[in-house]
Structures are given as C-alpha cells and as structure tokens.
C-alpha cells in the first residue's frame, strides 16, 4: 500500500489511539446510523463514509488486527506474512520498491521495524500529540538547556517497555491532572541511566513526548534511537475531556432549574460564579470560554459545565407540602406530545 493510500482508522472514527473497545463500538454504531445508505438514499458521499467507518471498525474491533495496525500502520496486513509480492527479499529478485531495497532484509517484519525506527515514528497511526525535547542525563541536572533539578529525587511512574521498533523504544509516564495542566519536570530511571524531562503544559492522555538520543544502543559507534513517552493521566473525580475542551457535571435542584440561579463552579484556575438561566434542562451545558485546557500556542480551550437536575431523596414536611401544591396547580405537561405517537 502506498503511503498516500494509508487510512487512519482512528481519525476516521474520530478517536484517539487509546480509545477502549467499548468507545470504539459506541462510536461505530453512532456513525453507522448517521451514514447508513438507508438514512441517506442516493448520497454517494455518505455511502463512502459508511464503508470507511465499517472498514475502520472491522480492524479496530479485532484485538489481533488492532495490535498489528498499531504496530505496523499501513503495513499491518503484510506483517508476519512474509514478503509482499514483487518485493524480493532473500533469494528474490531484489526489486527496489518505493526507494527501499528489500533484498537486504531477512523478513518483511525486519524491514518494517527498521523503516519505522529510521523515521522515528514509533507505532504508526498514532493520533496523539508528540513533543520533542532535549534532555539531560545523570543525577545532577540538565545538560540540554533546562534548569537544574537540585535535590529533586522523586522518580516518575515509568514503565520501561521496549517498543521493538528499530533503535527506538516506548514507555508510559503517568501524570496527575495538575502536573499535566501546569507542566512539570520529571526524572525517570531507565536501567542505570537517569533521564530528566520537562513535560510542557497541556499534555493529555495519548500525548507522546520524544526524547532524542535516549533510545536503544544497537551497536557501538552508532547513533542511539529515540525514547517515546506516552502520557497517561490519573482519573480525576470532577474533570474529564470532551475533545479539546474540559467537561464537568454540576447538580442543581428542580427549583433552581425552574427559577434560575447562580452557582459556584470549580475550574483549573479556581472557583468562578456561573449564572444558570431559568428553565434550563438536565443535560444542557454552559460554556466558560478560555477556562479549559492549555493549547500548544498558549491559548486555552473552553470548559463545558453540564447541568444535571437532581431530585432530593428525602423531603421535609414543608418541602413535601410545597411540592404537592406545585403538582396540584401545575399547568405544564412535558408528556403532552406523547398522545400523538403511534406506529
């Protein structure tokens, strides 16, 4: 498959590479309904989208196919199946395909690993953000231009797994939301080597940080590969992501929803006062512009406040009396339209 023919299945579904199987299934069902030919008769573009979505789901819903796709990208179908037709290889014709002489490799997987390692891409198909930074080595501070750590000795949560892609390797670094929001300096220990890295503000789950020259050393006098740190965030009890925006849920009482009110809402910068308009429905969101997550150019995304109307489980005698009065005098019937529903 030519590079221009490569389909990013995660992008087609609008998901990150870290999406769970349940998220993939839910997203596929939603998009399949949206683009299904029966819902869009005669719409060739919708039909093409439906085929792409189905193709993406077929691969990403299968754990084995997804693992190959994540590792080999556009070459995932060929992985483990020997050489592509006409590509040569040991004993073959040695045809130069796309600028690569396959005859120098013992297997197609060996070629893929060397190719991906050569370009420093890590696992192909990733949609996460990648940051590249210089780093320092040793227990004393930076050699790459960052400030000295001094007595900093708290090692980050680090998983030193090897990615198996050329001389590059991958690992996972877990951050708190505060660390990811503000940026943080971390020290990781990899074997006998200590590496200092600065995490920029705005890292998200799925972000990738590239540390040049901190990968594997395959042979003496050869340049080392790169180390890729995949960012994970610890769960937060209040905030979550909705695309680039922050999302939170804030409960209000029925009377607050009917009459309107002012509530205090936590943001990354502290608590702010938010006006809730009268007549708001449960599930509606209010937008706090510029109160969300840091973006690469310095600006901030928005924070969405989802209003959830919560009814009390226990009522005082007075509360019950007033609710009964409201019920007996209510003129609004939210189910009036249901009388017109039929098959």
C-alpha positions as a LaTeX table, in Angstrom:
\begin{tabular}{lrrr}
\hline
Residue & $x$ (\AA) & $y$ (\AA) & $z$ (\AA) \\
\hline
Unk1 & 0.00 & 0.00 & 0.00 \\
Unk2 & 1.40 & 3.40 & $-0.92$ \\
Unk3 & 1.79 & 5.93 & 1.86 \\
Unk4 & $-0.84$ & 8.11 & 0.25 \\
Unk5 & $-3.33$ & 5.23 & 0.44 \\
Unk6 & $-2.92$ & 4.80 & 4.19 \\
Unk7 & $-6.18$ & 5.19 & 6.13 \\
Unk8 & $-6.01$ & 6.39 & 9.70 \\
Unk9 & $-8.81$ & 4.31 & 11.18 \\
Unk10 & $-8.69$ & 6.19 & 14.47 \\
Unk11 & $-9.13$ & 9.52 & 12.65 \\
Unk12 & $-12.00$ & 8.09 & 10.59 \\
Unk13 & $-13.85$ & 7.26 & 13.82 \\
Unk14 & $-12.73$ & 10.49 & 15.47 \\
Unk15 & $-10.99$ & 8.64 & 18.31 \\
Unk16 & $-7.59$ & 8.62 & 19.97 \\
Unk17 & $-5.34$ & 5.59 & 19.80 \\
Unk18 & $-6.04$ & 4.98 & 23.50 \\
Unk19 & $-9.78$ & 4.50 & 22.89 \\
Unk20 & $-11.29$ & 1.48 & 24.64 \\
Unk21 & $-13.12$ & $-1.31$ & 22.83 \\
Unk22 & $-16.40$ & $-0.01$ & 24.24 \\
Unk23 & $-15.70$ & 3.51 & 22.95 \\
Unk24 & $-14.89$ & 2.11 & 19.51 \\
Unk25 & $-18.15$ & 0.13 & 19.45 \\
Unk26 & $-20.30$ & 3.07 & 20.58 \\
Unk27 & $-18.70$ & 5.44 & 18.08 \\
Unk28 & $-19.11$ & 2.96 & 15.23 \\
Unk29 & $-22.81$ & 2.47 & 15.99 \\
Unk30 & $-23.39$ & 6.23 & 16.04 \\
Unk31 & $-21.53$ & 6.85 & 12.78 \\
Unk32 & $-23.04$ & 3.81 & 11.09 \\
Unk33 & $-26.53$ & 5.15 & 11.80 \\
Unk34 & $-25.51$ & 8.59 & 10.58 \\
Unk35 & $-24.06$ & 7.44 & 7.25 \\
Unk36 & $-26.13$ & 4.29 & 6.57 \\
Unk37 & $-27.43$ & 4.22 & 2.95 \\
Unk38 & $-30.97$ & 3.70 & 4.19 \\
Unk39 & $-30.74$ & 7.00 & 6.06 \\
Unk40 & $-29.10$ & 8.78 & 3.12 \\
Unk41 & $-30.70$ & 7.43 & $-0.08$ \\
Unk42 & $-28.74$ & 8.40 & $-3.18$ \\
Unk43 & $-25.97$ & 10.15 & $-1.19$ \\
Unk44 & $-22.73$ & 8.71 & $-2.58$ \\
Unk45 & $-20.59$ & 10.65 & $-0.12$ \\
Unk46 & $-22.49$ & 9.25 & 2.86 \\
Unk47 & $-22.18$ & 5.76 & 1.37 \\
Unk48 & $-18.41$ & 6.22 & 1.05 \\
Unk49 & $-18.23$ & 7.37 & 4.69 \\
Unk50 & $-20.26$ & 4.34 & 5.75 \\
Unk51 & $-17.81$ & 2.00 & 4.01 \\
Unk52 & $-14.82$ & 3.75 & 5.61 \\
Unk53 & $-16.38$ & 3.60 & 9.07 \\
Unk54 & $-17.22$ & $-0.10$ & 8.62 \\
Unk55 & $-13.68$ & $-0.83$ & 7.43 \\
Unk56 & $-12.18$ & 1.01 & 10.41 \\
Unk57 & $-14.43$ & $-0.84$ & 12.86 \\
Unk58 & $-13.61$ & $-4.21$ & 11.32 \\
Unk59 & $-9.92$ & $-3.67$ & 12.08 \\
Unk60 & $-10.07$ & $-1.82$ & 15.41 \\
Unk61 & $-12.72$ & $-4.12$ & 16.94 \\
Unk62 & $-10.49$ & $-7.15$ & 16.39 \\
Unk63 & $-7.75$ & $-7.18$ & 19.09 \\
Unk64 & $-5.25$ & $-9.05$ & 16.90 \\
Unk65 & $-5.80$ & $-6.83$ & 13.85 \\
Unk66 & $-5.71$ & $-3.70$ & 16.00 \\
Unk67 & $-2.41$ & $-4.74$ & 17.59 \\
Unk68 & $-0.83$ & $-5.21$ & 14.15 \\
Unk69 & $-2.33$ & $-1.95$ & 12.89 \\
Unk70 & $-0.98$ & $-0.03$ & 15.90 \\
Unk71 & 2.49 & $-1.50$ & 15.45 \\
Unk72 & 2.90 & $-1.53$ & 11.67 \\
Unk73 & 0.48 & 1.13 & 10.41 \\
Unk74 & $-0.02$ & 0.94 & 6.65 \\
Unk75 & 1.92 & $-2.35$ & 6.52 \\
Unk76 & $-0.19$ & $-4.17$ & 9.10 \\
Unk77 & $-1.72$ & $-6.62$ & 6.63 \\
Unk78 & 1.72 & $-7.79$ & 5.46 \\
Unk79 & 3.12 & $-8.20$ & 8.99 \\
Unk80 & 4.04 & $-11.81$ & 9.69 \\
Unk81 & 3.10 & $-12.93$ & 6.16 \\
Unk82 & 6.49 & $-12.82$ & 4.51 \\
Unk83 & 7.41 & $-10.50$ & 1.66 \\
Unk84 & 4.91 & $-8.53$ & $-0.44$ \\
Unk85 & 4.52 & $-9.71$ & $-3.98$ \\
Unk86 & 7.43 & $-8.47$ & $-6.11$ \\
Unk87 & 9.35 & $-7.06$ & $-3.18$ \\
Unk88 & 12.19 & $-9.54$ & $-3.41$ \\
Unk89 & 13.92 & $-10.43$ & $-0.17$ \\
Unk90 & 16.47 & $-13.18$ & 0.36 \\
Unk91 & 16.62 & $-15.30$ & $-2.75$ \\
Unk92 & 14.17 & $-12.98$ & $-4.52$ \\
Unk93 & 14.61 & $-10.57$ & $-7.36$ \\
Unk94 & 15.69 & $-7.72$ & $-5.09$ \\
Unk95 & 13.32 & $-5.19$ & $-6.62$ \\
Unk96 & 13.61 & $-1.65$ & $-5.22$ \\
Unk97 & 10.10 & $-0.75$ & $-4.08$ \\
Unk98 & 9.40 & 2.84 & $-3.07$ \\
Unk99 & 13.09 & 3.62 & $-2.58$ \\
Unk100 & 13.85 & 0.62 & $-0.36$ \\
Unk101 & 15.95 & $-2.40$ & $-1.34$ \\
Unk102 & 14.11 & $-5.30$ & 0.31 \\
Unk103 & 16.88 & $-7.77$ & $-0.50$ \\
Unk104 & 18.96 & $-6.58$ & 2.44 \\
Unk105 & 16.34 & $-7.71$ & 4.98 \\
Unk106 & 15.67 & $-11.21$ & 6.20 \\
Unk107 & 11.91 & $-10.76$ & 6.52 \\
Unk108 & 9.22 & $-8.20$ & 5.91 \\
Unk109 & 8.82 & $-7.61$ & 9.66 \\
Unk110 & 12.54 & $-6.83$ & 9.87 \\
Unk111 & 12.12 & $-4.25$ & 7.11 \\
Unk112 & 9.12 & $-2.68$ & 8.87 \\
Unk113 & 10.93 & $-2.42$ & 12.17 \\
Unk114 & 13.94 & $-0.82$ & 10.51 \\
Unk115 & 11.75 & 1.53 & 8.47 \\
Unk116 & 9.72 & 2.75 & 11.44 \\
Unk117 & 12.81 & 3.08 & 13.57 \\
Unk118 & 14.59 & 5.03 & 10.81 \\
Unk119 & 11.92 & 7.68 & 10.63 \\
Unk120 & 11.35 & 7.74 & 14.40 \\
Unk121 & 7.60 & 7.41 & 14.08 \\
Unk122 & 7.02 & 4.91 & 16.86 \\
Unk123 & 3.78 & 2.98 & 16.35 \\
Unk124 & 2.26 & 4.15 & 13.10 \\
Unk125 & $-1.22$ & 5.53 & 13.04 \\
Unk126 & $-1.00$ & 7.37 & 16.35 \\
Unk127 & $-3.17$ & 10.47 & 16.55 \\
Unk128 & $-1.66$ & 11.70 & 19.83 \\
Unk129 & 0.37 & 14.90 & 20.08 \\
Unk130 & 4.17 & 14.44 & 20.03 \\
Unk131 & 6.57 & 16.80 & 21.78 \\
Unk132 & 10.31 & 16.73 & 21.10 \\
Unk133 & 12.72 & 17.94 & 23.78 \\
Unk134 & 16.37 & 17.86 & 24.60 \\
Unk135 & 17.18 & 16.02 & 27.79 \\
Unk136 & 19.93 & 15.75 & 30.36 \\
Unk137 & 21.46 & 12.64 & 31.87 \\
Unk138 & 22.83 & 11.95 & 35.33 \\
Unk139 & 21.90 & 12.66 & 38.91 \\
Unk140 & 22.85 & 16.35 & 38.83 \\
Unk141 & 20.63 & 18.36 & 36.50 \\
Unk142 & 20.40 & 19.03 & 32.79 \\
Unk143 & 22.96 & 19.04 & 30.04 \\
Unk144 & 20.35 & 20.03 & 27.47 \\
Unk145 & 19.42 & 23.57 & 28.41 \\
Unk146 & 16.85 & 23.14 & 31.20 \\
Unk147 & 17.08 & 24.36 & 34.79 \\
Unk148 & 18.89 & 22.28 & 37.40 \\
Unk149 & 16.70 & 19.97 & 39.45 \\
Unk150 & 18.87 & 20.38 & 42.56 \\
Unk151 & 17.78 & 17.78 & 45.10 \\
Unk152 & 14.81 & 16.51 & 43.08 \\
Unk153 & 14.70 & 12.74 & 43.54 \\
Unk154 & 11.08 & 11.69 & 43.06 \\
Unk155 & 11.08 & 9.28 & 40.11 \\
Unk156 & 8.03 & 9.35 & 37.90 \\
Unk157 & 5.71 & 6.40 & 37.37 \\
Unk158 & 7.62 & 4.86 & 34.48 \\
Unk159 & 7.07 & 1.70 & 32.51 \\
Unk160 & 10.28 & 0.89 & 30.60 \\
Unk161 & 8.89 & $-1.48$ & 27.99 \\
Unk162 & 10.67 & $-1.72$ & 24.67 \\
Unk163 & 8.60 & $-0.91$ & 21.60 \\
Unk164 & 10.58 & $-3.21$ & 19.31 \\
Unk165 & 10.81 & $-0.55$ & 16.59 \\
Unk166 & 14.40 & $-0.24$ & 15.40 \\
Unk167 & 16.53 & 1.56 & 17.97 \\
Unk168 & 13.56 & 3.48 & 19.36 \\
Unk169 & 11.69 & 2.45 & 22.46 \\
Unk170 & 8.47 & 3.47 & 24.18 \\
Unk171 & 7.40 & 3.87 & 27.76 \\
Unk172 & 4.40 & 5.17 & 29.68 \\
Unk173 & 4.56 & 8.10 & 32.08 \\
Unk174 & 1.58 & 8.76 & 34.36 \\
Unk175 & 0.77 & 12.32 & 35.42 \\
Unk176 & $-1.72$ & 13.93 & 37.74 \\
Unk177 & $-4.10$ & 16.44 & 36.17 \\
Unk178 & $-2.29$ & 19.28 & 37.95 \\
Unk179 & 1.07 & 18.16 & 36.53 \\
Unk180 & $-0.36$ & 17.84 & 33.03 \\
Unk181 & $-2.13$ & 21.22 & 33.22 \\
Unk182 & 0.76 & 23.28 & 34.61 \\
Unk183 & 3.65 & 21.31 & 33.14 \\
Unk184 & 6.19 & 19.50 & 35.28 \\
Unk185 & 9.81 & 18.41 & 35.40 \\
Unk186 & 10.22 & 14.68 & 35.84 \\
Unk187 & 13.16 & 12.41 & 36.44 \\
Unk188 & 12.91 & 8.85 & 35.19 \\
Unk189 & 15.27 & 5.96 & 35.74 \\
Unk190 & 15.88 & 3.62 & 32.85 \\
Unk191 & 18.23 & 0.80 & 33.80 \\
Unk192 & 21.36 & 2.50 & 35.10 \\
Unk193 & 20.53 & 5.75 & 33.33 \\
Unk194 & 18.72 & 8.72 & 34.85 \\
Unk195 & 16.89 & 10.97 & 32.39 \\
Unk196 & 15.39 & 14.40 & 33.09 \\
Unk197 & 12.47 & 15.60 & 31.02 \\
Unk198 & 10.22 & 18.64 & 31.12 \\
Unk199 & 6.55 & 17.94 & 30.39 \\
Unk200 & 5.00 & 21.04 & 28.75 \\
Unk201 & 1.68 & 22.45 & 29.98 \\
Unk202 & $-1.34$ & 20.88 & 28.29 \\
Unk203 & $-0.25$ & 17.26 & 27.94 \\
Unk204 & $-3.23$ & 14.92 & 27.54 \\
Unk205 & $-3.74$ & 11.19 & 27.63 \\
Unk206 & $-2.33$ & 9.97 & 24.32 \\
Unk207 & 0.28 & 12.74 & 24.02 \\
Unk208 & 3.74 & 11.48 & 23.07 \\
Unk209 & 6.99 & 13.07 & 24.22 \\
Unk210 & 10.04 & 12.35 & 22.10 \\
Unk211 & 13.44 & 12.30 & 23.79 \\
Unk212 & 16.09 & 12.34 & 21.09 \\
Unk213 & 19.06 & 10.03 & 21.55 \\
Unk214 & 17.62 & 8.22 & 24.57 \\
Unk215 & 16.58 & 5.02 & 22.81 \\
Unk216 & 18.43 & 1.75 & 22.42 \\
Unk217 & 22.10 & 1.48 & 21.52 \\
Unk218 & 22.21 & $-1.34$ & 18.97 \\
Unk219 & 25.91 & $-1.23$ & 18.10 \\
Unk220 & 28.99 & 0.70 & 19.26 \\
Unk221 & 29.71 & 3.97 & 17.44 \\
Unk222 & 26.17 & 4.03 & 16.11 \\
Unk223 & 23.67 & 6.78 & 16.97 \\
Unk224 & 21.08 & 5.84 & 19.54 \\
Unk225 & 17.41 & 5.81 & 18.75 \\
Unk226 & 14.78 & 7.92 & 20.47 \\
Unk227 & 12.67 & 7.33 & 23.55 \\
Unk228 & 8.93 & 8.00 & 23.29 \\
Unk229 & 7.00 & 8.68 & 26.47 \\
Unk230 & 3.27 & 8.01 & 26.14 \\
Unk231 & 1.34 & 10.19 & 28.57 \\
Unk232 & $-1.42$ & 8.78 & 30.75 \\
Unk233 & $-3.49$ & 10.80 & 33.23 \\
Unk234 & $-4.71$ & 9.58 & 36.59 \\
Unk235 & $-8.52$ & 9.65 & 36.85 \\
Unk236 & $-9.99$ & 12.92 & 38.11 \\
Unk237 & $-13.17$ & 12.97 & 40.25 \\
Unk238 & $-14.61$ & 16.11 & 38.60 \\
Unk239 & $-12.99$ & 16.93 & 35.25 \\
Unk240 & $-12.94$ & 14.95 & 32.01 \\
Unk241 & $-12.20$ & 15.76 & 28.38 \\
Unk242 & $-14.70$ & 16.48 & 25.64 \\
Unk243 & $-12.37$ & 16.74 & 22.64 \\
Unk244 & $-10.01$ & 19.62 & 23.46 \\
Unk245 & $-12.43$ & 21.11 & 25.98 \\
Unk246 & $-12.82$ & 20.30 & 29.64 \\
Unk247 & $-16.15$ & 18.90 & 30.78 \\
Unk248 & $-17.67$ & 18.77 & 34.24 \\
Unk249 & $-21.11$ & 17.99 & 35.66 \\
Unk250 & $-22.75$ & 20.22 & 38.26 \\
Unk251 & $-26.01$ & 19.27 & 40.02 \\
Unk252 & $-28.85$ & 21.73 & 40.58 \\
Unk253 & $-32.19$ & 21.30 & 42.33 \\
Unk254 & $-35.54$ & 21.38 & 40.47 \\
Unk255 & $-36.42$ & 24.83 & 41.83 \\
Unk256 & $-33.00$ & 26.21 & 40.76 \\
Unk257 & $-33.56$ & 24.85 & 37.25 \\
Unk258 & $-37.06$ & 26.35 & 37.03 \\
Unk259 & $-36.30$ & 29.76 & 38.52 \\
Unk260 & $-32.64$ & 30.15 & 37.55 \\
Unk261 & $-29.78$ & 30.64 & 39.99 \\
Unk262 & $-26.11$ & 31.46 & 40.44 \\
Unk263 & $-23.75$ & 28.59 & 41.30 \\
Unk264 & $-20.07$ & 28.23 & 42.12 \\
Unk265 & $-18.15$ & 26.04 & 39.66 \\
Unk266 & $-14.55$ & 24.78 & 40.06 \\
Unk267 & $-12.18$ & 25.49 & 37.15 \\
Unk268 & $-8.44$ & 24.80 & 36.79 \\
Unk269 & $-7.88$ & 28.41 & 37.92 \\
Unk270 & $-10.20$ & 28.26 & 40.93 \\
Unk271 & $-13.91$ & 28.63 & 41.60 \\
Unk272 & $-16.00$ & 31.01 & 39.46 \\
Unk273 & $-19.61$ & 32.19 & 39.69 \\
Unk274 & $-21.87$ & 30.93 & 36.87 \\
Unk275 & $-25.42$ & 32.11 & 36.15 \\
Unk276 & $-27.84$ & 29.27 & 35.38 \\
Unk277 & $-30.72$ & 30.56 & 33.23 \\
Unk278 & $-34.31$ & 29.87 & 34.25 \\
Unk279 & $-35.85$ & 26.85 & 32.53 \\
Unk280 & $-32.60$ & 25.01 & 31.83 \\
Unk281 & $-32.96$ & 21.30 & 31.07 \\
Unk282 & $-30.99$ & 18.49 & 32.59 \\
Unk283 & $-28.04$ & 17.68 & 30.35 \\
Unk284 & $-27.68$ & 21.15 & 28.85 \\
Unk285 & $-24.18$ & 22.67 & 29.00 \\
Unk286 & $-22.95$ & 26.16 & 29.80 \\
Unk287 & $-19.67$ & 27.26 & 28.17 \\
Unk288 & $-16.91$ & 29.01 & 30.12 \\
Unk289 & $-14.70$ & 30.42 & 27.38 \\
Unk290 & $-10.95$ & 30.22 & 27.91 \\
Unk291 & $-11.28$ & 28.21 & 31.13 \\
Unk292 & $-10.34$ & 24.84 & 29.64 \\
Unk293 & $-7.07$ & 23.07 & 28.81 \\
Unk294 & $-3.83$ & 24.71 & 27.58 \\
Unk295 & $-3.18$ & 24.51 & 23.84 \\
Unk296 & 0.26 & 24.36 & 22.15 \\
Unk297 & 0.20 & 28.06 & 21.13 \\
Unk298 & $-0.58$ & 29.24 & 24.64 \\
Unk299 & $-4.32$ & 29.87 & 24.48 \\
Unk300 & $-6.88$ & 27.81 & 26.40 \\
Unk301 & $-9.82$ & 25.71 & 25.30 \\
Unk302 & $-13.26$ & 26.09 & 26.91 \\
Unk303 & $-14.78$ & 24.45 & 29.96 \\
Unk304 & $-18.24$ & 22.97 & 29.50 \\
Unk305 & $-20.49$ & 22.82 & 32.55 \\
Unk306 & $-23.15$ & 20.15 & 32.10 \\
Unk307 & $-26.16$ & 20.86 & 34.29 \\
Unk308 & $-27.80$ & 17.84 & 35.93 \\
Unk309 & $-31.14$ & 18.31 & 37.71 \\
Unk310 & $-31.09$ & 16.23 & 40.88 \\
Unk311 & $-34.20$ & 15.45 & 42.93 \\
Unk312 & $-33.96$ & 15.09 & 46.71 \\
Unk313 & $-34.28$ & 11.59 & 48.14 \\
Unk314 & $-35.73$ & 12.83 & 51.41 \\
Unk315 & $-38.16$ & 15.72 & 51.93 \\
Unk316 & $-39.08$ & 17.67 & 55.00 \\
Unk317 & $-42.77$ & 18.06 & 55.80 \\
Unk318 & $-42.78$ & 21.63 & 54.47 \\
Unk319 & $-40.97$ & 20.66 & 51.27 \\
Unk320 & $-43.42$ & 17.88 & 50.60 \\
Unk321 & $-46.37$ & 20.20 & 51.10 \\
Unk322 & $-44.99$ & 22.73 & 48.62 \\
Unk323 & $-44.15$ & 20.06 & 46.03 \\
Unk324 & $-47.71$ & 18.76 & 46.35 \\
Unk325 & $-49.06$ & 22.28 & 45.82 \\
Unk326 & $-46.95$ & 22.65 & 42.72 \\
Unk327 & $-48.18$ & 19.29 & 41.43 \\
Unk328 & $-51.82$ & 20.17 & 42.04 \\
Unk329 & $-51.51$ & 23.57 & 40.35 \\
Unk330 & $-49.09$ & 22.75 & 37.55 \\
Unk331 & $-50.14$ & 23.82 & 34.02 \\
Unk332 & $-47.12$ & 22.41 & 32.20 \\
Unk333 & $-47.34$ & 18.83 & 30.87 \\
Unk334 & $-43.99$ & 17.63 & 29.48 \\
Unk335 & $-45.64$ & 14.49 & 28.03 \\
Unk336 & $-48.47$ & 16.13 & 26.07 \\
Unk337 & $-46.85$ & 15.25 & 22.74 \\
Unk338 & $-46.85$ & 11.52 & 23.54 \\
Unk339 & $-50.56$ & 11.23 & 22.75 \\
Unk340 & $-49.71$ & 11.69 & 19.06 \\
Unk341 & $-47.16$ & 8.85 & 18.94 \\
Unk342 & $-48.14$ & 5.71 & 17.05 \\
Unk343 & $-46.56$ & 3.04 & 14.88 \\
\hline
\end{tabular}
